[in-house]
Amino acid sequence: MSGDRRVRRTRRQVREALVSLILEKGYEAVTVTDIIERADVGRSTFYAHFSGKQEVLLSNLAELAFLRRPPGGGAPGELFAFSLPMFEHVREQERLVRALLGRRGGGPVYARGEQVVADLVRADLLAAGAREQAGLDLLVVCVVGAFMGLMRAWLDGVTAASPAELDAAFRAAVTPGVRAALGPSAGCGT
């Protein structure tokens, strides 16, 4: 039992050390030695838990609920209902998200975030009447780009907008184009 607590504590120390180091100097500049020193663990202890810094980075994903499952929220059938809950979750987990998805974070995590948002957007567009075709892929890329651009601007300190303001800007930017692309016959909620 106490071994489990020690394992969890050690893993948490290592993950937190990586987050702090990413925020200080960026993911690419961080070495395993840096992580070991910051976490105050031995090299063999580190490697007993992780194969390298990328595994530590990816293990932090468990803390980000929106990268595991779609967040709730929004009215049934509402287009892009994930947006506000996701921006709110990002605000709640600001330090971790800033390290993982901000400009100093690791590319694999940002790519995973984009894929999660793309899956949510695609599902919303199909539910609103879009058809599987090349045009849908382009529309998904545009919507994901707008969402991730706003998130990254907030994470990088370009804007201090609230989650509600980010959501409103996202919807204002993408909804008219999405409605036009889907056509008048598609059931497109707000």
N, C-alpha and C positions, 0 to 999 in steps of 0.2 A: 504494500500500500504506500509506504513512504517512498519507495523507489519510483512509483508512478508520479508522485508529486515532484520528486527531484528531476525526473525526465521532463515533465511539463515545464518546470521552472527553468531548466537548462535550455530547452527549445525556445521558450519565450525570451530569455535573455539574449540568445543568439539572434532571433528575429528582430527584437527591439534594437540590438546593436546595429544590424544592417540598416534598418529604417533611419536611425540617427546618422549613420555614415553617408547614406544616400543623400539625405537632406543637406549635409555639410559639403560633400565633394562630388556627388554624382555617382551613379551605379558603376560606370565603367572604371572609375578611379579607385574603387574599393577593392581591397584584396582580402583573401581569406585570413591572412595574418592580422589585418586591421580588425576584422570581425572578432577574431579570437581574443585580441587584446581588449577591445571595447567590452565584450561580453564577459571577460575575465574567466575564460574556460581554457582548458588545455587543448592542444591540437588533436590529441587522440579522442578527447571527449567530443570535440566538434565533429570529427569524422565518424564517430559512433552514431551521430544523429543526422548528419547531412553529408552528401557527396561533394558539395561545393557551394559557392555563393549563389548560383542560379537556383539550386534546390531550396536554399533559404528564402530567396526572393519569391519563388512560387509557393512556398509554404505559407507566406503571408496572405495569399489569396483567400484562404479560409476565413479571414477576418472581414472580407468584403462580400457581404451578402448578395449584392447585385451581380457579382461575377459568378455566383453559384446558381441563383434562381431568380426568375423575374419578380420584382417587387410588386406588392399589391397597390391598390389605389386607383382612383378614377372611376368614372361611371362605366357600367358594362357597355361594350361596344365603342367606347370613347377612343378615338385615334390617339396613339402615343400616350396612353394612360401611365406608362412606366416613367415618364419624364420627371414629374414633380417628386414622386417618392425616391427616384434615383438621385436627383440633385440634393434632396434632404439627407439621404444616407451618406452622400459624399461629404456634406457639411458636418454630420455627426462623426465621421471617421476621417476628418480633415488631415491630420498628421500622416496617417498611414496612406491615404489616397494620394496626398501630395508627393510622398516618397515613391509610391509605386507607379502612378500615372502622370506625375508632373514631368517637366522637362529633364529632371535629373534622374528619373526612374528608368527601369529596364524596359527595353523594347518588347520582350515577350509578354509582359503584363499589359502594356498598352494595347498590343495586338489582341490579347484575350478580351479586354474591355470592348474594343471595337467589334469583335465577333459577337459578344453577348448583345450589344445594342443592335447590331445588324439582324440577329435572329429575332429580336423583339419587333423591330421595324418591319421586317418581312412578314411576320405573323399578323401584325396589325394591318398591313396593306392588303394581304390576301383576304383577311376577314372583311375588309372594306370593299372588296370586289375586284382587286387587281388580279391580273392573270399572270401565270408563270411565263415569263419571256425576258428577252434581253433588256427591254425597257424597264422592267421591274428591278433588275439588278442595278441599273443606273440610278433609278429613283432611290433605292436603298442606300447606295453610296452617298448620294447627295444629303439625305436625311441624317445618316450616321455622321457625315462630315460636319454638319451644322451642330449636332448634339455634342460630339467630342470636341469640336472647336470651342464651344462655350465652356465646357467643363475644363478644358486645358487653360483657357484664358483665366478662369476663376482660380484654378490651382496654381498658376504661375503669377498670380497677383495683378493681372492686367485689369481685372474688374473686382469690385467688392460687392457685387449684386447678391441679393438673397436668393435662396432656392426658388421662391415664387417668381422673382424677377427673371431668373435664368429660364425657368419654364415658360414664362410669357414671351420672352424674346425668341426662344426656340420655336414655339408654336406660331408666332407671328411670321417668322422667317420661312417656315416650311409648309404650313397648312395651305396657303393659297396655291403654291406650286403642286402640292400633292393632289389637291382637289382638281386642278386643271389636268393633271396627268391621268387621274382616275376617270375623269369624265363625269357628266351629269347623272349617269345612271347608277354610279357606285354609291353605296350607303356609307358616307363619310361623316362620322361624328366630329365633334369639336376638336 
